[in-house]
Amino acid sequence: MSKHTPGPWTLEQGKYSLSYQLHNRNHRTLATISFASFIDYDLPTERKMTIEEAKANVRVMATAPKLLAALKKAINLLPLDHGMPTPLFDECYEAIHEAEEQ
């Protein structure tokens, strides 16, 4: 059983234009995410991030509980290969385990 804060999680524009706050269903702040440092013009190119990429990353974080719940349901619908788990099943199982690792 996962010990993360139950979803749904929501995003709200932070106090500054390059930050977001991640909230639980009771509007308690789970995290403040600032990505200003990743678009710093003085960073080497391989470490830079566009604002669009940063916002997409934050959206993935906000949907994590929903994605995990859906994956846990979907894994039971995956076909077996002659009674054995498929590589896709193994990949899904590993992702769930990683998310719930304690």
N, C-alpha and C positions, 0 to 999 in steps of 0.2 A: 504494500500500500504506500502510495506516495505521500510524503509529508509536506509538500508544497502548499502554499495558500490556495484554497479552491478558487476556481474561476467563477464567473467570467472576470477577466481583467480588462481594464479600459485605459485608454491613453488620453492625456490632456496636455495641451501645449503648456510648457513650463513657463516660469517667470521670464526667461530669456528666450529669444527666438530660436536658439540652437539647442533647446532642451525640451524634454518631455517628462511627465510624471506618469508612472504606471500605478494604477489604483486597483484595489480589490472591489468586490461587490458592495462593500460598506463604505467605499470611497476613502479607505485608509491607503496612504501612500506606501507602496511596496518598494519603489525605487525612483530616483531621479536620474534620468539618463541625459548626459550632455555629450554632444558629439562635436563641439567646437574644436577641440584639440585634434580631431582627426582630419579636419579640413584646413589646418594651419598651413599657410603657404611656405613656411620654412621647413616643413617635413620632407624627407625623401619621397619621391613619387610613389614607391611601393607601399608607403604607409598612409598616403592620402586617401580620403574617402569623399565622394560627392555628397551633397546634402540629400539628394534623392536616395542614394544607397543607405545612408544613415537612417533616414526615415523608414525605409523598407525593413531594415534590421529591427527597428523599434516595433514595427507592426508584427513581425514574426514573434518577438518576445511577448507581446500582448496576447497573441493567440495561442501561446504554448499550452496552456491547460486544455483548451478545446482540441488542439491537434493531438495531444497525448490521449485524451479520452476517445477520440475517433480512432486512433491507431489501435488502442486496446480492444475496441469492438471489431475493427476490421481484421485483425490478425486471426480471429477465429473463423473468418470466412475464406481465408486463403486455402487453395487446394493443396493437398499433399501429393508428393511424387512417390507412388507405390507405398504409401503409408509413412513416408519419411518427409520431414520438413524440407521445403525448397530453400534456395538461397534468399529469396525475398522474405520468407518467413523468418529465417535466421536474422536478416537485417532488421526487420521490424522488432523482433524479440530483443536484439541488442540495443536498439534505440530506446525501447521501453525500460529495459534494465538500467541503461545509462541515466535516463531521466529520474528513475526512482532509486538509484543507488544510495545507500546510506552509509 
